[in-house]
Amino acid sequence: MRRRVRVLFWMGAVVLLLSLAGLAVLIHSRRVEPIDPAKAESLADIFGGAATFPEPVYKGVDSSSYYVTMRDGVRIAVDVNLPKGLPEGERVPALFSATRYWRDWDLLPPLDLLLGAGGDTRFFCSHGYAVVKMDARGTGASFGSRGFPWSGNERRDYLDVLDWVASRPWSNGRVGARGVSYEGTAAEFMAAMGHPALKCAAPMFCLYDAYRDIAFPGGVLNDWFVRKWGLFNNALDANTLPDSLPWLARRLVRGVEPVDGKDGEELLRQAVAEHSANGDIYTNARSVTFRDDVARPAGVSINTFSPHAFAEQAERAGTPLYAWGGWFDGAYARALLSRFRGLDVPQRAVIGPWNHGAASVDDPFLPDDAGVQPGETARLWELLRYFDYFLKERGRRPEDGLFYFTLGEGAWKRTDVWPPQGQRRRNLFLAGPGQLSFETPESDGEETYKVDFRAASGSSNRWRTQLDRGAVRYPDRAERDQRLLLYESPPLDGPLELTGSPVLHLYLALDGTDGAVHAYLEAVDEKGTPRMLTEGTLRMLHRAESEDSSPYPVPGPYRTFRRADGMVLNPGEIAEAAIEMLPTSVLIPRGHRLRLALAGANASQFARIPVQGGLSWSVKRGPAFPSRLDLPVIPR
């Protein structure tokens, strides 16, 4: 009996400690970090502008929520957060975002009383902004249903809510859109719609081409992400917390926050019941192979909700954009650069050494404590400067251009064009068995590789951070590379800066009719430790290069990914696969070797091609078949 009592006591103590730890984490996430003079000066050095920031004017937040009725009668849940103590008659600008991940959580008491508004809300309210957030149609506490993300109805809802926000008695009629990930794409769609109240937008860590950037990189289904994201959304839309969230969170959160008022709980139940008609994103994705396929049961193609397909509309609107991204955030650095190069609107953009949302610094050459962030906190201060100019007409206009971080060097740089001026392309050839060389090979050869379908990039790769915002790490590449076909250069005789998108030109023959190539570029130090630099993927079915005009500039060959351009292989046919690798900026130290690691599968992340059975490659090289890496080099 005593033993049972002791066990129960210690179990209770552990639960209490975990609860307190969770409370501490939640409270910390709601803090607003003050800007000290040194950090302000550092931000000015990196991004320009004055080395001072305005002091907060207000302390605290007054929050309320409403149902706003859309043009078709659907009620959308909206939160309004105002600076506490805002004088009667005072008018302020609004920062608006639309989410499908709940505009706020309904926390168990007393957490709901202790925590209050989130850190970014408190930050902007303290500087004289209203912060407005809506649950997208068919999600959270909003009514309606959704067949797919960012539907036409959802985008029209943005306009209706913008009308409502601009008409509030506290509004000065000027609105800025902002958001990370889903909310970032929503902000980009808002910018393209040309609402007169919307003066600027900050789409951060988000896609531009939904097919290439997230769902089908290189034409290969990003199976792990789409499946997990679908399950995550299905749980939220049923007003339950996904199983993937920590145990403690699922004990402290009751669901989405109901809209204020005595009928809030009942209206929430009614709204959630309507969500049962929502489409399943994974089912839709599995019905698609080509860009122009109509997903079933959604009944639309992926371009229907891809921002790049609305470029002409965005250019007519001319809304200024301030985009943020990270080199290790899936393919979203490429998305940012596609938008930066292809969209003719005023643009300011940042790419740092970050994962999704800049929650961690992921420079493979620098220690975690190297102090290279800005990160999440600096983003708030930079956005404050941006919004102050466009929504309050305060300060100098922030300079357009791209600010990017060079990995391994720890240096921030600025350019008006991408790739930066001075970039040269340099070939690194597959020159012999397991060998790379900057010299043109003199003889032909080939290697045979039996695809190992167990090959994987691990659970902390660049694609998974887009769901959990976890740090991107590849701690066991040496072990994982043993399953891959490897080619390696001699030690570099000096530092080598790669800034841009490498392109792999690979000649190979398969003993099947289709397959996927997953190519990884690594730097290997003197001890033999590989560090991941970038990667590229291509499904051989989509290898055809098009002479059509690309909707935005691409660094390698343009592919439409349309059904009419699909090319099934003949077994044994030698085909060229030009594989665009994801962009990067990295300084590789002297003495390191470059390693090209080739795989036919990534079991951690991507769909298996073919679905069953084995597959073998014959990789060709030499003068007749010049397999090579086309590297983007900045001369030193």
C-alpha positions as CSV (number, residue, x, y, z in Angstrom):
1,M,0.0,0.0,0.0
2,R,2.8,2.4,0.9
3,R,4.6,1.6,-2.3
4,R,1.4,2.4,-4.3
5,V,1.1,5.7,-2.5
6,R,4.7,6.6,-3.2
7,V,4.3,5.7,-6.9
8,L,1.1,7.8,-7.1
9,F,2.8,10.7,-5.3
10,W,5.8,10.7,-7.7
11,M,3.5,10.3,-10.7
12,G,1.6,13.3,-9.5
13,A,4.8,15.3,-9.0
14,V,6.0,14.5,-12.4
15,V,2.7,15.6,-14.0
16,L,2.8,18.8,-11.9
17,L,6.4,19.5,-13.0
18,L,5.5,18.8,-16.7
19,S,2.5,21.2,-16.4
20,L,4.6,23.9,-14.8
21,A,7.3,23.4,-17.5
22,G,4.6,23.6,-20.2
23,L,3.2,26.7,-18.5
24,A,6.7,28.3,-18.5
25,V,7.1,27.5,-22.2
26,L,3.7,29.0,-23.1
27,I,4.4,32.1,-21.0
28,H,7.9,32.5,-22.6
29,S,6.3,32.3,-26.1
30,R,4.0,35.2,-25.1
31,R,6.9,37.4,-24.1
32,V,8.0,40.4,-26.1
33,E,11.7,40.7,-26.1
34,P,12.8,44.3,-25.8
35,I,15.3,45.7,-28.4
36,D,18.6,46.6,-26.9
37,P,20.8,49.2,-28.6
38,A,23.4,46.6,-29.7
39,K,20.7,44.5,-31.4
40,A,19.1,47.6,-33.0
41,E,22.5,48.6,-34.4
42,S,23.1,45.0,-35.6
43,L,19.8,45.0,-37.5
44,A,20.6,48.4,-39.0
45,D,23.9,47.0,-40.2
46,I,22.2,44.0,-41.8
47,F,18.9,45.5,-43.2
48,G,19.6,49.2,-43.3
49,G,17.6,52.0,-41.7
50,A,18.1,53.8,-38.4
51,A,19.8,52.1,-35.5
52,T,16.9,53.1,-33.2
53,F,13.3,51.8,-33.0
54,P,10.2,53.5,-31.5
55,E,9.4,52.9,-27.9
56,P,6.1,51.0,-27.1
57,V,3.2,53.4,-26.5
58,Y,0.7,51.0,-25.0
59,K,0.8,48.3,-22.4
60,G,-1.6,45.4,-22.6
61,V,-4.3,44.2,-25.1
62,D,-8.0,44.4,-25.3
63,S,-9.3,41.4,-27.1
64,S,-12.7,40.6,-28.5
65,S,-14.1,38.3,-31.1
66,Y,-17.0,38.4,-33.6
67,Y,-18.8,36.5,-36.3
68,V,-18.6,38.5,-39.6
69,T,-21.2,37.4,-42.2
70,M,-19.9,36.9,-45.7
71,R,-21.6,37.8,-49.0
72,D,-23.1,34.2,-49.1
73,G,-24.3,34.2,-45.5
74,V,-21.4,32.1,-44.1
75,R,-20.2,33.4,-40.7
76,I,-16.4,33.8,-40.3
77,A,-14.8,34.0,-36.8
78,V,-12.6,37.1,-36.3
79,D,-10.5,38.2,-33.4
80,V,-9.7,41.9,-32.8
81,N,-6.9,42.9,-30.5
82,L,-6.6,46.6,-29.7
83,P,-4.0,48.5,-27.7
84,K,-5.2,48.6,-24.1
85,G,-6.1,52.1,-23.2
86,L,-6.6,53.3,-26.8
87,P,-8.2,56.8,-26.4
88,E,-11.8,57.1,-27.6
89,G,-11.8,58.4,-31.2
90,E,-8.2,57.4,-31.8
91,R,-7.8,55.5,-35.1
92,V,-5.0,53.0,-35.7
93,P,-3.9,50.8,-38.6
94,A,-4.6,47.0,-38.6
95,L,-2.4,44.0,-39.2
96,F,-4.5,41.2,-40.7
97,S,-3.9,37.5,-41.1
98,A,-6.0,34.5,-42.1
99,T,-5.2,31.1,-40.6
100,R,-6.5,27.5,-41.0
101,Y,-4.7,26.5,-37.7
102,W,-7.1,28.2,-35.2
103,R,-6.9,32.0,-34.6
104,D,-6.6,31.2,-30.9
105,W,-6.6,28.2,-28.5
106,D,-9.2,27.7,-25.8
107,L,-6.9,27.0,-22.8
108,L,-7.9,25.3,-19.6
109,P,-8.3,27.7,-16.6
110,P,-6.3,29.3,-15.1
111,L,-4.0,29.3,-18.2
112,D,-6.6,31.3,-20.1
113,L,-6.4,34.0,-17.5
114,L,-2.6,34.0,-17.0
115,L,-1.4,34.1,-20.6
116,G,-3.5,36.5,-22.6
117,A,-2.6,37.5,-26.1
118,G,0.4,36.0,-28.0
119,G,3.8,37.6,-28.1
120,D,3.5,39.1,-31.6
121,T,0.0,40.4,-30.9
122,R,1.2,42.1,-27.7
123,F,4.2,43.5,-29.6
124,F,2.3,45.2,-32.4
125,C,-0.5,46.4,-30.1
126,S,2.1,48.0,-27.8
127,H,3.2,50.0,-30.9
128,G,-0.2,51.2,-31.8
129,Y,-1.6,48.6,-34.1
130,A,-4.8,46.6,-34.2
131,V,-4.1,42.9,-34.7
132,V,-6.9,41.1,-36.5
133,K,-7.0,37.3,-37.2
134,M,-9.7,35.2,-38.9
135,D,-10.3,31.5,-39.0
136,A,-10.5,30.6,-42.7
137,R,-13.8,29.2,-44.0
138,G,-14.4,25.6,-42.8
139,T,-11.8,25.8,-40.0
140,G,-11.6,26.8,-36.4
141,A,-14.7,28.5,-35.2
142,S,-15.8,29.6,-38.7
143,F,-18.7,28.1,-40.5
144,G,-18.7,26.6,-43.9
145,S,-16.6,23.9,-45.5
146,R,-13.5,23.8,-47.8
147,G,-12.7,21.4,-50.6
148,F,-9.0,22.6,-50.8
149,P,-6.7,25.3,-49.4
150,W,-7.1,29.0,-50.4
151,S,-10.2,28.3,-52.5
152,G,-12.0,31.1,-54.4
153,N,-14.6,31.4,-51.7
154,E,-11.9,31.7,-49.0
155,R,-10.0,34.4,-51.0
156,R,-13.3,36.4,-51.4
157,D,-13.8,36.1,-47.7
158,Y,-10.5,38.0,-47.2
159,L,-12.0,40.9,-49.1
160,D,-15.2,40.8,-47.1
161,V,-13.3,40.9,-43.8
162,L,-11.0,43.6,-45.1
163,D,-14.1,45.7,-45.8
164,W,-15.3,45.0,-42.3
165,V,-11.9,45.9,-40.7
166,A,-11.6,49.2,-42.6
167,S,-15.0,50.2,-41.5
168,R,-14.4,49.8,-37.7
169,P,-14.5,53.0,-35.6
170,W,-11.0,52.3,-34.4
171,S,-9.6,51.9,-38.0
172,N,-7.6,54.5,-39.8
173,G,-8.5,52.7,-43.1
174,R,-5.0,51.3,-43.7
175,V,-4.3,47.5,-43.4
176,G,-1.2,45.4,-43.7
177,A,-1.4,41.6,-44.3
178,R,1.1,39.2,-42.8
179,G,1.7,35.6,-41.9
180,V,4.0,32.6,-41.8
181,S,3.4,29.5,-43.9
182,Y,-0.3,29.1,-44.6
183,E,-1.0,32.6,-43.3
184,G,1.9,33.9,-45.5
185,T,0.3,32.5,-48.7
186,A,-3.1,34.0,-47.6
187,A,-1.3,37.3,-47.2
188,E,0.1,37.0,-50.7
189,F,-3.4,36.3,-52.1
190,M,-4.7,39.3,-50.3
191,A,-1.9,41.5,-51.9
192,A,-2.9,40.3,-55.3
193,M,-6.6,41.2,-54.9
194,G,-6.1,44.9,-54.8
195,H,-8.3,45.9,-51.9
196,P,-8.0,49.7,-51.5
197,A,-7.3,49.4,-47.7
198,L,-4.5,46.9,-48.1
199,K,-1.2,48.9,-48.4
200,C,1.4,46.2,-48.0
201,A,1.9,42.5,-47.2
202,A,4.5,40.3,-45.6
203,P,4.3,36.7,-47.0
204,M,6.9,34.8,-44.9
205,F,8.2,31.2,-45.2
206,C,5.6,30.2,-47.7
207,L,5.2,28.7,-51.2
208,Y,4.9,30.5,-54.5
209,D,4.3,27.5,-56.8
210,A,2.3,24.9,-54.9
211,Y,3.2,22.1,-57.2
212,R,7.0,22.6,-57.3
213,D,7.6,24.1,-53.8
214,I,5.8,21.7,-51.5
215,A,3.4,19.1,-53.0
216,F,5.5,17.7,-55.9
217,P,9.1,18.8,-55.8
218,G,10.6,17.6,-59.1
219,G,7.3,16.0,-59.8
220,V,7.6,13.5,-56.9
221,L,4.8,13.5,-54.3
222,N,6.0,14.8,-50.9
223,D,4.2,12.0,-49.4
224,W,5.1,12.3,-45.7
225,F,4.3,16.0,-45.5
226,V,1.1,15.9,-47.5
227,R,-0.2,12.9,-45.5
228,K,0.8,14.3,-42.1
229,W,-0.4,17.8,-42.9
230,G,-3.8,16.3,-44.0
231,L,-4.2,14.4,-40.8
232,F,-3.1,17.5,-38.8
233,N,-5.8,19.6,-40.5
234,N,-8.5,16.9,-40.2
235,A,-8.0,16.9,-36.5
236,L,-8.1,20.7,-36.1
237,D,-11.2,20.9,-38.3
238,A,-12.9,18.4,-35.9
239,N,-11.9,20.7,-33.0
240,T,-9.4,18.2,-31.6
241,L,-5.7,18.5,-31.1
242,P,-3.6,16.4,-33.5
243,D,-1.8,13.4,-32.1
244,S,1.5,14.8,-33.4
245,L,1.4,17.7,-30.8
246,P,3.0,17.1,-27.4
247,W,1.0,15.2,-24.8
248,L,1.0,18.2,-22.5
249,A,-0.5,20.5,-25.1
250,R,-3.3,18.0,-25.7
251,R,-4.1,18.1,-21.9
252,L,-4.0,21.9,-21.6
253,V,-6.0,22.9,-24.7
254,R,-9.7,22.3,-25.0
255,G,-9.9,23.3,-28.7
256,V,-10.3,26.4,-30.7
257,E,-11.4,29.5,-28.9
258,P,-15.2,30.1,-29.3
259,V,-16.4,33.5,-30.4
260,D,-17.3,35.8,-27.5
261,G,-20.9,35.8,-26.3
262,K,-23.3,33.5,-24.5
263,D,-24.0,31.5,-27.6
264,G,-20.3,31.0,-28.4
265,E,-20.1,27.3,-27.4
266,E,-23.2,26.3,-29.2
267,L,-22.3,28.2,-32.4
268,L,-18.9,26.6,-32.3
269,R,-20.5,23.1,-32.2
270,Q,-22.6,24.1,-35.2
271,A,-19.6,25.4,-37.1
272,V,-17.5,22.3,-36.4
273,A,-20.4,20.1,-37.7
274,E,-20.2,21.9,-41.0
275,H,-16.5,21.1,-41.3
276,S,-17.3,17.4,-41.8
277,A,-17.8,18.3,-45.5
278,N,-14.2,19.4,-45.8
279,G,-12.1,17.7,-48.5
280,D,-9.1,15.5,-47.6
281,I,-5.9,17.0,-48.9
282,Y,-4.0,13.6,-49.0
283,T,-6.8,11.9,-51.0
284,N,-6.7,14.8,-53.5
285,A,-2.9,14.7,-53.8
286,R,-2.8,11.0,-54.4
287,S,-5.0,11.4,-57.4
288,V,-2.5,13.8,-59.1
289,T,0.6,13.1,-61.2
290,F,0.8,16.1,-63.5
291,R,0.4,19.8,-62.8
292,D,-2.8,20.0,-64.9
293,D,-4.5,16.9,-63.4
294,V,-7.8,17.6,-61.8
295,A,-7.6,16.4,-58.2
296,R,-10.3,14.1,-57.0
297,P,-12.6,14.7,-55.3
298,A,-11.7,18.5,-55.1
299,G,-12.4,18.9,-58.9
300,V,-9.6,21.5,-59.5
301,S,-6.0,21.5,-60.6
302,I,-3.3,22.7,-58.2
303,N,-2.8,26.0,-60.1
304,T,-6.2,26.9,-58.9
305,F,-4.7,27.8,-55.5
306,S,-1.1,28.5,-56.4
307,P,0.0,32.2,-56.0
308,H,2.3,32.1,-59.1
309,A,-0.8,31.6,-61.3
310,F,-2.1,35.0,-60.1
311,A,1.0,37.0,-61.0
312,E,-0.7,39.2,-63.5
313,Q,-3.4,40.1,-61.0
314,A,-0.7,40.8,-58.4
315,E,1.2,43.1,-60.7
316,R,-2.0,45.1,-61.5
317,A,-2.5,45.5,-57.7
318,G,1.1,46.5,-57.2
319,T,1.0,45.9,-53.5
320,P,4.5,46.1,-51.9
321,L,5.8,42.8,-50.4
322,Y,8.3,42.0,-47.7
323,A,9.1,38.3,-47.8
324,W,11.2,36.2,-45.4
325,G,12.6,32.7,-45.9
326,G,15.3,30.3,-44.8
327,W,17.8,28.3,-46.7
328,F,16.7,25.0,-45.0
329,D,13.0,25.6,-45.1
330,G,12.0,22.9,-47.6
331,A,11.9,24.6,-51.0
332,Y,10.6,27.9,-49.7
333,A,13.9,29.8,-50.3
334,R,13.3,28.9,-54.0
335,A,9.7,30.0,-53.7
336,L,10.9,33.4,-52.4
337,L,13.5,33.8,-55.2
338,S,10.9,32.8,-57.8
339,R,8.6,35.5,-56.6
340,F,11.5,38.0,-56.2
341,R,12.7,37.4,-59.8
342,G,9.4,37.0,-61.5
343,L,6.9,39.4,-59.9
344,D,7.1,43.0,-60.9
345,V,6.0,44.7,-57.7
346,P,8.0,46.5,-55.1
347,Q,9.8,43.8,-53.1
348,R,12.0,43.6,-50.1
349,A,13.1,40.1,-49.1
350,V,15.3,38.2,-46.6
351,I,16.8,34.7,-46.7
352,G,18.6,33.6,-43.5
353,P,20.2,30.5,-42.1
354,W,16.9,29.2,-40.8
355,N,14.3,26.5,-40.7
356,H,10.6,27.1,-41.1
357,G,9.6,30.3,-39.4
358,A,13.2,31.1,-38.3
359,A,12.8,29.1,-35.1
360,S,16.3,27.8,-35.3
361,V,19.7,28.6,-37.0
362,D,20.7,25.7,-39.2
363,D,24.1,26.7,-40.6
364,P,25.9,23.3,-41.0
365,F,29.3,25.0,-40.5
366,L,28.6,27.2,-37.5
367,P,27.9,26.3,-33.9
368,D,24.4,26.9,-32.6
369,D,25.6,29.7,-30.3
370,A,27.4,31.6,-33.1
371,G,25.1,34.5,-32.6
372,V,24.2,34.9,-36.3
373,Q,20.4,35.3,-35.8
374,P,18.2,37.8,-36.1
375,G,15.5,35.0,-36.2
376,E,12.0,35.4,-34.9
377,T,12.4,38.4,-32.7
378,A,14.3,40.5,-35.3
379,R,11.6,39.7,-37.8
380,L,9.1,41.5,-35.5
381,W,11.2,44.6,-35.3
382,E,11.9,44.6,-39.0
383,L,8.2,44.3,-39.8
384,L,7.5,47.1,-37.4
385,R,9.8,49.4,-39.4
386,Y,8.1,48.2,-42.6
387,F,4.5,48.6,-41.4
388,D,5.3,52.0,-39.8
389,Y,6.2,53.4,-43.2
390,F,3.3,52.0,-45.2
391,L,0.5,52.2,-42.6
392,K,1.6,55.2,-40.4
393,E,3.8,57.1,-42.9
394,R,6.5,57.2,-40.4
395,G,10.2,57.0,-41.1
396,R,12.0,56.4,-44.4
397,R,10.8,53.9,-46.9
398,P,12.6,50.6,-46.4
399,E,14.9,49.8,-49.3
400,D,13.8,47.2,-51.8
401,G,16.2,44.3,-52.6
402,L,17.3,40.9,-51.3
403,F,19.2,40.4,-48.1
404,Y,20.8,37.0,-47.8
405,F,23.1,35.1,-45.5
406,T,26.1,33.1,-46.7
407,L,26.4,29.9,-44.7
408,G,29.8,29.0,-43.4
409,E,30.9,32.7,-43.6
410,G,28.4,34.1,-41.2
411,A,27.9,37.2,-43.5
412,W,24.9,39.1,-44.6
413,K,24.8,40.5,-48.1
414,R,22.5,42.6,-50.3
415,T,21.6,42.4,-54.0
416,D,19.1,43.9,-56.3
417,V,19.2,40.9,-58.7
418,W,19.3,37.2,-58.4
419,P,21.7,35.5,-59.0
420,P,24.0,38.2,-57.6
421,Q,26.3,40.0,-60.0
422,G,29.6,38.3,-60.5
423,Q,28.3,34.7,-60.3
424,R,30.0,32.3,-62.8
425,R,29.0,28.8,-63.6
426,R,31.6,26.1,-63.2
427,N,31.4,22.5,-64.2
428,L,32.3,19.6,-61.8
429,F,32.3,16.4,-63.8
430,L,31.6,12.8,-62.9
431,A,35.1,11.8,-63.9
432,G,35.6,8.2,-62.7
433,P,34.2,5.6,-60.4
434,G,33.3,7.6,-57.3
435,Q,35.2,10.7,-58.6
436,L,34.3,14.3,-59.3
437,S,36.7,16.6,-61.1
438,F,36.8,20.2,-62.3
439,E,38.8,18.9,-65.4
440,T,36.9,17.5,-68.4
441,P,37.1,13.7,-68.4
442,E,39.0,12.1,-71.3
443,S,37.2,8.7,-71.4
444,D,33.7,7.3,-71.0
445,G,32.6,5.1,-68.2
446,E,29.5,4.1,-66.2
447,E,28.5,2.9,-62.8
448,T,25.6,0.5,-62.0
449,Y,23.5,1.3,-59.0
450,K,20.7,-0.9,-57.6
451,V,18.3,1.4,-56.0
452,D,18.0,0.9,-52.2
453,F,14.4,1.9,-51.4
454,R,15.4,2.1,-47.7
455,A,17.5,5.2,-48.4
456,A,16.2,8.1,-46.3
457,S,17.1,11.6,-45.2
458,G,16.0,11.2,-41.6
459,S,13.3,12.7,-39.3
460,S,14.9,16.2,-39.0
461,N,15.3,17.0,-42.7
462,R,14.4,20.3,-44.5
463,W,10.9,19.1,-45.4
464,R,9.7,18.0,-42.0
465,T,10.4,21.4,-40.4
466,Q,7.5,22.8,-42.4
467,L,5.1,20.9,-40.2
468,D,6.7,21.0,-36.7
469,R,9.2,23.9,-37.1
470,G,11.9,21.6,-35.8
471,A,15.6,22.3,-36.3
472,V,17.0,20.9,-39.6
473,R,19.8,18.5,-38.8
474,Y,21.5,15.7,-40.8
475,P,23.7,14.1,-38.1
476,D,24.1,10.7,-39.7
477,R,24.8,11.4,-43.3
478,A,27.9,9.3,-43.3
479,E,25.9,6.3,-42.4
480,R,23.0,7.1,-44.7
481,D,25.3,7.8,-47.6
482,Q,26.4,4.1,-47.6
483,R,23.1,3.3,-49.3
484,L,23.7,5.8,-52.1
485,L,25.9,6.1,-55.2
486,L,28.7,8.5,-54.3
487,Y,31.1,10.8,-56.3
488,E,33.6,12.9,-54.5
489,S,36.1,15.7,-55.5
490,P,39.7,16.1,-54.4
491,P,40.2,18.5,-51.4
492,L,39.5,22.1,-52.4
493,D,42.7,24.1,-52.7
494,G,41.0,27.2,-51.5
495,P,37.6,28.3,-50.1
496,L,34.7,28.0,-52.6
497,E,31.5,30.1,-52.5
498,L,28.4,28.7,-54.0
499,T,25.6,31.2,-54.3
500,G,22.7,30.2,-56.5
501,S,21.1,26.9,-57.7
502,P,23.4,24.1,-58.7
503,V,22.1,22.1,-61.7
504,L,22.9,18.4,-62.0
505,H,23.1,17.1,-65.6
506,L,22.9,13.3,-65.3
507,Y,22.9,10.7,-68.1
508,L,21.5,7.4,-67.0
509,A,19.6,4.4,-68.2
510,L,17.0,2.6,-66.1
511,D,15.8,-1.0,-66.3
512,G,12.3,0.3,-65.8
513,T,9.9,2.8,-67.3
514,D,10.0,5.4,-64.5
515,G,12.0,6.3,-61.4
516,A,13.0,9.2,-59.2
517,V,16.4,10.7,-58.7
518,H,17.2,12.3,-55.3
519,A,20.5,14.1,-55.5
520,Y,22.4,15.6,-52.5
521,L,25.3,17.9,-52.5
522,E,27.5,17.7,-49.4
523,A,30.8,19.1,-48.2
524,V,33.1,16.5,-46.5
525,D,35.7,17.8,-44.0
526,E,39.2,16.4,-43.4
527,K,37.7,13.9,-40.8
528,G,35.2,12.5,-43.3
529,T,32.2,14.2,-41.8
530,P,29.6,15.2,-44.5
531,R,27.6,18.4,-44.2
532,M,24.4,18.8,-46.2
533,L,24.4,21.8,-48.5
534,T,21.4,21.3,-50.8
535,E,19.4,18.7,-52.7
536,G,17.4,18.2,-55.9
537,T,14.7,15.8,-57.0
538,L,13.3,14.7,-60.4
539,R,10.8,12.1,-61.4
540,M,12.0,10.8,-64.8
541,L,8.5,10.9,-66.2
542,H,8.8,14.7,-66.0
543,R,12.3,15.1,-67.5
544,A,11.1,16.8,-70.8
545,E,12.4,20.3,-71.1
546,S,10.0,22.9,-72.6
547,E,10.5,25.7,-75.0
548,D,7.4,27.5,-73.6
549,S,7.8,30.6,-71.5
550,S,8.2,29.9,-67.8
551,P,5.7,31.8,-65.6
552,Y,8.7,32.9,-63.5
553,P,12.5,32.6,-64.1
554,V,14.1,29.2,-63.3
555,P,17.8,28.6,-62.9
556,G,17.8,25.3,-64.8
557,P,15.7,23.9,-67.7
558,Y,12.0,24.8,-67.6
559,R,9.5,21.9,-67.2
560,T,5.8,22.3,-67.4
561,F,5.0,19.1,-65.5
562,R,1.9,18.9,-67.7
563,R,0.4,15.6,-68.8
564,A,1.1,16.4,-72.5
565,D,4.8,16.6,-71.7
566,G,5.1,13.4,-69.8
567,M,7.7,10.9,-71.2
568,V,7.7,7.3,-70.2
569,L,11.2,5.7,-70.4
570,N,12.0,2.7,-72.5
571,P,14.0,0.3,-70.4
572,G,17.7,0.7,-71.2
573,E,17.2,4.0,-72.9
574,I,19.9,6.6,-72.1
575,A,18.2,9.8,-70.9
576,E,19.5,13.1,-69.7
577,A,18.0,14.4,-66.5
578,A,18.8,18.0,-65.7
579,I,18.0,18.4,-62.0
580,E,17.7,21.8,-60.5
581,M,18.9,21.7,-57.0
582,L,17.6,24.1,-54.3
583,P,19.3,27.5,-54.0
584,T,21.9,28.2,-51.4
585,S,24.6,30.5,-50.4
586,V,27.5,28.8,-48.7
587,L,31.3,29.3,-48.3
588,I,33.0,25.8,-48.3
589,P,36.4,25.9,-46.5
590,R,39.7,25.0,-48.0
591,G,40.5,21.3,-47.7
592,H,36.9,20.1,-47.9
593,R,35.7,17.8,-50.6
594,L,32.4,18.1,-52.5
595,R,30.3,15.0,-52.5
596,L,27.4,14.2,-54.9
597,A,25.2,11.5,-53.3
598,L,22.6,9.9,-55.6
599,A,19.6,7.9,-54.5
600,G,16.5,6.5,-56.2
601,A,14.3,6.9,-53.1
602,N,13.8,8.9,-49.9
603,A,11.8,6.7,-47.7
604,S,11.6,9.4,-45.0
605,Q,9.7,11.8,-47.2
606,F,8.8,11.1,-50.8
607,A,6.6,8.6,-52.6
608,R,8.2,5.4,-53.9
609,I,8.7,5.3,-57.7
610,P,8.0,2.7,-58.9
611,V,5.4,1.8,-56.3
612,Q,6.7,-1.8,-56.1
613,G,9.5,-3.9,-57.5
614,G,13.2,-3.2,-57.9
615,L,15.1,-0.7,-60.1
616,S,18.6,-0.4,-61.3
617,W,20.5,2.5,-62.9
618,S,23.4,2.7,-65.2
619,V,25.0,6.2,-64.7
620,K,26.9,7.3,-67.8
621,R,29.9,9.7,-67.8
622,G,32.7,11.0,-70.0
623,P,32.9,13.0,-73.3
624,A,30.0,11.2,-74.9
625,F,27.8,11.6,-71.8
626,P,29.0,14.6,-69.8
627,S,27.3,14.0,-66.5
628,R,28.2,17.0,-64.3
629,L,27.3,19.5,-61.7
630,D,26.9,23.0,-63.0
631,L,27.9,25.0,-59.9
632,P,27.0,28.7,-59.2
633,V,30.4,30.1,-58.1
634,I,31.2,33.6,-56.7
635,P,34.9,34.1,-57.4
636,R,37.0,34.9,-54.4
